[in-house]
Amino acid sequence: MIKRIIRILLQIFPRPILIRLSLIINRVVAVFLIGDKVECPVCGGHFSKFLPYGYTKVSGRDNALCPKCLSLERHRLMWMYLNEKTEFFTKELKVLHIAPEQCFYKRFRKLSNLDYTTADLESPIADVHFDVQEIPFAEASYDVVICNHVLEHVTDDQKAMSEIYRVLKPKGFAILQVPMDTENPLTMEDPNVTDPKERERLYRQKDHVRLYGLDYADKLSKVGFSVSQSQYAKEISSDLAEKYRLPMNEIFYFNQKN
């Protein structure tokens, strides 16, 4: 029942409204899931289980969404990666966070080492609003750009990647995770596919315009990034990965400007 309710809410309400609603609802729901079977490394919450999540029956999954901070599997993995593999939490950095995830933005803003700016096309929690295909900032402005699960919505993803590369400082890095079919060597996209149901069938969501394949790293390299790929979750002990509910097959991309 809960899975169905969440799926309906995701399909009916636009993202800005969902963000506002979740700020209230998650505080109530978390009380009913207190336990110690799963743990969120982002907020430190312990629960009997995470909430289900997914836009469709196909993409829906159990034990995915933290009821306290609203992190998903990919968010928990990214938090651990930034903490263990980078100096994100310790070094003085100027950060641009595009489409800021609710589980991150308040925590990142509180970090004294970060000069932190959030951006989005329409999100109510963003500091500035713009289209990622036309970022209104000067070249070499930021040490870090975070822009997760955005490029699959963008008409010209190469232009967006180029813009992100442009505003990065030399040696700066970008975290640009996307939904992916790891069984497909090539990205699947067709500009003639405009029907929402067909997009959902092909690309997993009605507002997606492509589904990336294993050529994603090549696309990033094409605009200038030096790309490092890893299955970082598999470096973590199986017990801890299960407790945190991490995406074991997700390929993590660390993209650096030379």
Phi, psi and omega in degrees: 000313180298318179301318181293319179298315180296318179298318180294316179299318180296325182280328186276313189268139174292159187305316180302321180290319178301321180297315180294317180296318185295331180298334179265311188296319186296330179293328180281313185297322184303328182298327185275357183240022181296133181178195182222020181280328178231157181219141177259118180289345180283306183257349181081008181288144176244135185217163174290330175190163172273167178282156172287162180203147176153143181283331183227171176296325181290315184273348181293145181211151179275161170055051187238318191258121178294125183286348181267307184251354179072025174287146171255179182305314183294327179291319180294323177294317180295319179302315181292321180297311180300323182287321187264332188250352181226178176256026185303322185270358185233327185272148176290118185222145172261119191240133171249119182247106181268134186056061186298128177286141182299327181290343185255319201296322178291323181290319178294322182295332181279348182287121185291341181276350184256136164263100199246125178234132176256148182213152179193165176290321185212357185301136179288349180260009181268144177287319181229157182237130178196167174273128183298344176282348178217078182283124186275042180235156183290159176300144177057048181265335190232147175279328183221136169236129175246126183207082187261140177052050177238317189298335178288350178262347192267134182300309181248086184292330177294323176295317179297316177299319180296321179294318178296317177298319182298317185278353176283145172283156174305136185075001174287165181227158179233140172252114189227062181287148181219158170297143187212145170260100184285357176267353184248124180289340185238146174293137180257119177203149179206112182299343179280348177275105182239346180291126182304319181293323179290321176297320178297319180293316185275321191244006173085337175218152184290341179258011174270144179249001177195164170233116185290147174247195183288357175276005181302317180299323178296321179296319179292319179296327183299328180269358174123347183293144166268115191253127173248128180251143176205155169258073189303324183302331182283353174277347183266145181303146183299324180295316180290321178298323178288320180295322179274349183056065181268153178278098191294335183259004181288133174272125180262132183247121175253117190243116186245143175272129182287000000 
